[in-house]
Structures are given as structure tokens and as C-alpha cells.
């Protein structure tokens, strides 16, 4: 029994090292310049209320170093307070074609998708970026995404990298976003199994329209799962930019962080159940427990040191948060992962921005 537990811990440590190495391959690979000439792009950003850093994140949309693009901001409620902010930014950048569209089209049980439909239908161009309002977009964001399009690409997607955490709960959020979720997304991409993340979906519109249009993204609990399945069904791939785009986190509430992680875990479980099963073994908690029963006490700090050294190297390479609070958050995150995995199996519903969503709500009509 002791030998089996020891072997299990060693295998998990080897997988931790391998997944980190694969993530580094994706993170550090050189990027092409993209097509010449660069095709025009429509950028859609949904807005809903005044969030932390909202003016900063939305203003970065206007600063794109790109020859031809238009911006469409979508608000479900015509009285949304974020509209005034967007209109001030539009006035500040008069040379950038930009507008605000309001209204809620009930094409699915997904509120964000219902908000974006009008922008998708109004878009002038074949390449359309849907980016959440809380993501910072560097000046070269359109060039970097467009550089990933090949004849095999149907969609370019970037998970968010959490930055600027304030308080330990915010560091915990970064721990989930960066050296866990982003790491495994990059590692999977290095193995030729790329998948989408809903924070940023850069579509070749023709791929989605040929599959039935934007409304089909409401056929899953989250648009990223539906996007991945749609692209694969079309015989295309999801591509990732090497360095992902950042999301300033600010302050977070621990309970909110937990609920968000349960929601995302349920999305993964419902969308790709066979891939979700091994997530129970993803963190250091279970192999550390196994090692505690199978090895001398001195082996535990060595094991944990090697485990989190891999994460620290990845955080250095990506220039992600990595101070003492972040390392402590990595440890807590891994301790939470088994409980999170079991919580994801409780029911097929969750709440998102005050909207109750269940699996039956997103079935094809």
C-alpha cells in the first residue's frame, strides 16, 4: 500500500512538471506577424453596471494599433450607468468608429449572449472579437489575435490573467486564473487540444454563421464550451495567443470567489464530463496526503517545494503575480480543489449575475 501511494505521488509530481513545461512552450513560442494586409475587425464589448477598473479596461479598446476596426458596446438595459461612461470615451476618441447598442434579445438562457446578439448582427466585418468589459486590451491586441488565424483556425481565444489583487481572496482568485486554469489551457494547446475561454472570443464570423449563427452558443451552459464544440464540429481549431490578456482583480470576497469557481467547475463538468473527471487529481492536495502516509516527514517539504517551484517558474515567465501571498494562495487553492470537484457534481444549475441558469434552460429550442 505504501509503495502504491508513493508511486502515485511521484506520478502526480511528474505530471505537474510536464504540464508546466507544456504551458511554457505555448507561453514562450514566437508569434507570426499575421496577414498582410490586415482585415478589418469588429470589437464587441458587453457592459452591465459599473465594475472596478471599468473606465480603464474599456478605454484600452479605443487604443488599438490597427488599421481598420469598429467598436460596438452592448447594454441590455438602456438605463445602464455604464452607458454614460462609454459615451464619454466615444467623445474622447472621435476618430474611432464606436457606438452603443441597447436591448435584450432572448435567444438563450445566457444573459451575456442575449446582450451580444444585437452587436453581432450589426457588425460590419467578418472578424469579430467578443471581449468581456473587465479585460485590459494592450495596443496590439487585434494584431496579436489576428496573427493566430491560419486556414485551420475558426476562433482565437485568450483566458484572463489575474493582476493587481487586493486582499487574500483576490490573490486566491489569481491562483485559480493563472497557474491553474491558464496553465492547463496552455498545456492542452501544446498537445493539440486547444479550447476556448469566454472572456475573449475572436471569431471568423463565417465559421459561426455556417453553424447556425450566434444563437447556437446558447446551447451550452457557457458560450466557451459551445464555441469549442462548434469550432471542432466545423473541422477547425481554437488558437491561443502566446501571452494572454490581463484582468485587474482588485478586491474580492472569499465567498464570491468560491461560488465563481463552483460555477466554472460545473460548466466544465456539464460541457466535457470525461475531461472533468481527472480534475480531482489536478492539485497537490491528494498526492501530498498520499506522501504523508508513504514517505518520511522530510519528503513532504521537498515534494511541495518542487511542486510549487514549477508554478513559480511559470509565473516568472508570464510575469504573473507571485509574491508570498500568491504562493500561499496556490497552496490554499490546491487544498480546495477536491472540495470544489465534489461541489461541481451537486446539481445542474448556478447563479450568474443574479440570473439562475440550469442545464434545461440552454438546450436547443
Buried (B, 14 or more C-beta within 10 A) or exposed (E): EEEEBBEBBBEBBEBBBEBBBBBBBBBEEEEEEBEEEBBBBBBBBBBBEEBBBBBEBBBBBBEBEBEEBBBBBBBBBEEBEBBEBBBEBBEEBEEBBBEBBBEBBEBBBBBBBBBBBBBBEBBEBBBBBBBBBBBBBBEBBBBBBBBBBEEEBBBBBBBBBBBBBEBBBBBBBBBBBBBBBBBBBBBBBBEEBBBBBBBBBBBBBEBBBEBEBBBBBBBBBBBBBBBBBBBBEBEBBBBBBBBBBBBBBBEBEEEEBBBBBBBBBBBBBBBBEEEBEEBBBBBBBBBBBBBBEBBEEEBBEEBBEEBBEBBBBBBEBBEBBBEEBBBBBBBBBBEBBBEBBEBBEEEBBBEBEEEEBEBEBBEEE
